[in-house]
Amino acid sequence: MSTHFSLLRDHRHYVLKLYRHTLRTTTGNINSVLFRNQIINKVKERITNNKNNKSSWSVYSLLLKLESLNCAIKEGDYNQVNKFITETKMDPNSRIIKSQINAIKTNMKQPQQDPKLLAQSNILDKYIKIKQSEHLLPGQLSKKIKRKLLLPIALDWYSKNKIDRIQKQLDKGIPEVYLSYTKAGPSTIWFVRSPVNKQKAQSRKLSFLISSAKKENQDVLDGIAACELNAQWALSEAVWEEYLANGNLPSFNSVNEVLSKVDKIEKTKRLVSSTVVLENLQYKDGMPVTIISWLSPIGKVISELNKSLHERAASFAKFKKEILLKDGHVEYYKEKTASMHLKRKERFNNMLKNYVPNACTFEEGHNLYSILENNKF
């Protein structure tokens, strides 16, 4: 059997020799640095992309093109050289492979698993693991035994356990209805939680309220953090300005300390104007006018943002007190939960009386698993 051309030593030497010759020809005949780099990069790209190309005709065509490029560079035929650089046409071999891959992807469909079969398979696996751990089943089981014998038994085992769990839940009485909450920054969002509106049954309006409140509060907190960062830079500028203007170099423990002092001054109206005498202000409050003039606008923004957070927190607390507790929301859900519990208990007792005694483990549609499904348990 003949050796593939890619494994021949002469072929590798020829390609390497032609590649080096192209680099020398390009460097020696192209004066434009940009044009020269474009040619070299294109040659490297084509050689790298076809390193594992096993098509003899495709490789032969590429080598002919590389030889033609050398001739065009030596003859100064820049139009031909430019065609080589801007060529985007795919090699025939690569085009065929790509079209075949796309056809396979188009025709290939992801197998969709039936949720019911998947749930039964999980039950069977769990049952087998438990019984094997108890040394009641062998380690190796055929698919036929699993499907024909063990699956009905596993479903019956699972259904009996489920009936016991439901019975215990019903014996506990009416489920509790209570107020729950979630945090959104400093705000506490209260809402009624009961079996009627838990998990997937939770209203979209409540879910939207919680997500939007968290996002809005987080935006405000991010704004406060950004203001505090800007206040740090503003304080540095103010200290430098105060030093240049008055030779005074004040020092502070933290920017939050300065902001609190500035806020206190603004609230007590001690700063009458920007022309207040520096000595008097320093004597009274220990804060130069320059510092106040720089940090006062930032402090006002932070105060407004904090105010909005507290107002939103107060509105949620008011909602809990006046709407959830006084307006009868809790009582409403208690009535709904009691009604749901009564109907569920009646349906369960009816199932135990009329359907469970006639269940057959190996008869599909009449086993305990099907009876529970038909009765919405």
Secondary structure in CASP SS format (residue, H / E / C, confidence):
PFRMAT SS
TARGET T0000
AUTHOR 0000-0000-0000
METHOD secondary structure of the structure
MODEL  1
M C 1.00
S C 1.00
T C 1.00
H C 1.00
F H 1.00
S H 1.00
L H 1.00
L C 1.00
R H 1.00
D H 1.00
H H 1.00
R H 1.00
H H 1.00
Y H 1.00
V H 1.00
L H 1.00
K H 1.00
L H 1.00
Y H 1.00
R H 1.00
H H 1.00
T H 1.00
L H 1.00
R H 1.00
T H 1.00
T H 1.00
T H 1.00
G H 1.00
N H 1.00
I C 1.00
N C 1.00
S C 1.00
V H 1.00
L H 1.00
F H 1.00
R H 1.00
N H 1.00
Q H 1.00
I H 1.00
I H 1.00
N H 1.00
K H 1.00
V H 1.00
K H 1.00
E H 1.00
R H 1.00
I H 1.00
T H 1.00
N H 1.00
N C 1.00
K C 1.00
N C 1.00
N C 1.00
K C 1.00
S C 1.00
S H 1.00
W H 1.00
S H 1.00
V H 1.00
Y H 1.00
S H 1.00
L H 1.00
L H 1.00
L H 1.00
K H 1.00
L H 1.00
E H 1.00
S H 1.00
L H 1.00
N H 1.00
C H 1.00
A H 1.00
I H 1.00
K H 1.00
E H 1.00
G C 1.00
D C 1.00
Y H 1.00
N H 1.00
Q H 1.00
V H 1.00
N H 1.00
K H 1.00
F H 1.00
I H 1.00
T H 1.00
E C 1.00
T C 1.00
K C 1.00
M C 1.00
D C 1.00
P H 1.00
N H 1.00
S H 1.00
R H 1.00
I H 1.00
I H 1.00
K H 1.00
S H 1.00
Q H 1.00
I H 1.00
N H 1.00
A H 1.00
I H 1.00
K H 1.00
T H 1.00
N H 1.00
M C 1.00
K C 1.00
Q C 1.00
P C 1.00
Q C 1.00
Q C 1.00
D C 1.00
P H 1.00
K H 1.00
L H 1.00
L H 1.00
A H 1.00
Q H 1.00
S H 1.00
N H 1.00
I H 1.00
L H 1.00
D H 1.00
K H 1.00
Y H 1.00
I H 1.00
K H 1.00
I H 1.00
K H 1.00
Q H 1.00
S H 1.00
E C 1.00
H C 1.00
L C 1.00
L C 1.00
P C 1.00
G C 1.00
Q C 1.00
L C 1.00
S C 1.00
K H 1.00
K H 1.00
I H 1.00
K H 1.00
R H 1.00
K H 1.00
L H 1.00
L H 1.00
L H 1.00
P H 1.00
I H 1.00
A H 1.00
L H 1.00
D H 1.00
W H 1.00
Y H 1.00
S H 1.00
K H 1.00
N H 1.00
K H 1.00
I H 1.00
D H 1.00
R H 1.00
I H 1.00
Q H 1.00
K H 1.00
Q H 1.00
L H 1.00
D H 1.00
K C 1.00
G C 1.00
I C 1.00
P C 1.00
E C 1.00
V C 1.00
Y E 1.00
L E 1.00
S E 1.00
Y E 1.00
T E 1.00
K E 1.00
A E 1.00
G C 1.00
P C 1.00
S E 1.00
T E 1.00
I E 1.00
W E 1.00
F E 1.00
V E 1.00
R E 1.00
S C 1.00
P C 1.00
V C 1.00
N C 1.00
K C 1.00
Q H 1.00
K H 1.00
A H 1.00
Q C 1.00
S C 1.00
R H 1.00
K H 1.00
L H 1.00
S H 1.00
F H 1.00
L H 1.00
I H 1.00
S H 1.00
S H 1.00
A H 1.00
K H 1.00
K H 1.00
E H 1.00
N H 1.00
Q H 1.00
D H 1.00
V H 1.00
L H 1.00
D H 1.00
G H 1.00
I H 1.00
A H 1.00
A H 1.00
C H 1.00
E H 1.00
L H 1.00
N H 1.00
A H 1.00
Q H 1.00
W H 1.00
A H 1.00
L H 1.00
S H 1.00
E H 1.00
A H 1.00
V H 1.00
W H 1.00
E H 1.00
E H 1.00
Y H 1.00
L H 1.00
A H 1.00
N H 1.00
G C 1.00
N C 1.00
L C 1.00
P C 1.00
S C 1.00
F C 1.00
N C 1.00
S C 1.00
V H 1.00
N H 1.00
E H 1.00
V H 1.00
L H 1.00
S H 1.00
K H 1.00
V H 1.00
D H 1.00
K H 1.00
I H 1.00
E H 1.00
K H 1.00
T H 1.00
K C 1.00
R C 1.00
L C 1.00
V C 1.00
S C 1.00
S C 1.00
T C 1.00
V C 1.00
V C 1.00
L H 1.00
E H 1.00
N H 1.00
L H 1.00
Q H 1.00
Y H 1.00
K H 1.00
D H 1.00
G C 1.00
M C 1.00
P C 1.00
V H 1.00
T H 1.00
I H 1.00
I H 1.00
S H 1.00
W H 1.00
L H 1.00
S H 1.00
P H 1.00
I H 1.00
G H 1.00
K H 1.00
V H 1.00
I H 1.00
S H 1.00
E H 1.00
L H 1.00
N H 1.00
K H 1.00
S H 1.00
L H 1.00
H H 1.00
E H 1.00
R H 1.00
A H 1.00
A H 1.00
S H 1.00
F H 1.00
A H 1.00
K H 1.00
F H 1.00
K H 1.00
K H 1.00
E H 1.00
I H 1.00
L H 1.00
L H 1.00
K C 1.00
D C 1.00
G C 1.00
H H 1.00
V H 1.00
E H 1.00
Y H 1.00
Y H 1.00
K H 1.00
E H 1.00
K H 1.00
T H 1.00
A H 1.00
S H 1.00
M H 1.00
H H 1.00
L H 1.00
K H 1.00
R H 1.00
K H 1.00
E H 1.00
R H 1.00
F H 1.00
N H 1.00
N H 1.00
M H 1.00
L H 1.00
K H 1.00
N H 1.00
Y C 1.00
V H 1.00
P H 1.00
N H 1.00
A C 1.00
C C 1.00
T C 1.00
F C 1.00
E C 1.00
E C 1.00
G C 1.00
H C 1.00
N C 1.00
L H 1.00
Y H 1.00
S H 1.00
I H 1.00
L H 1.00
E H 1.00
N H 1.00
N C 1.00
K C 1.00
F C 1.00
END
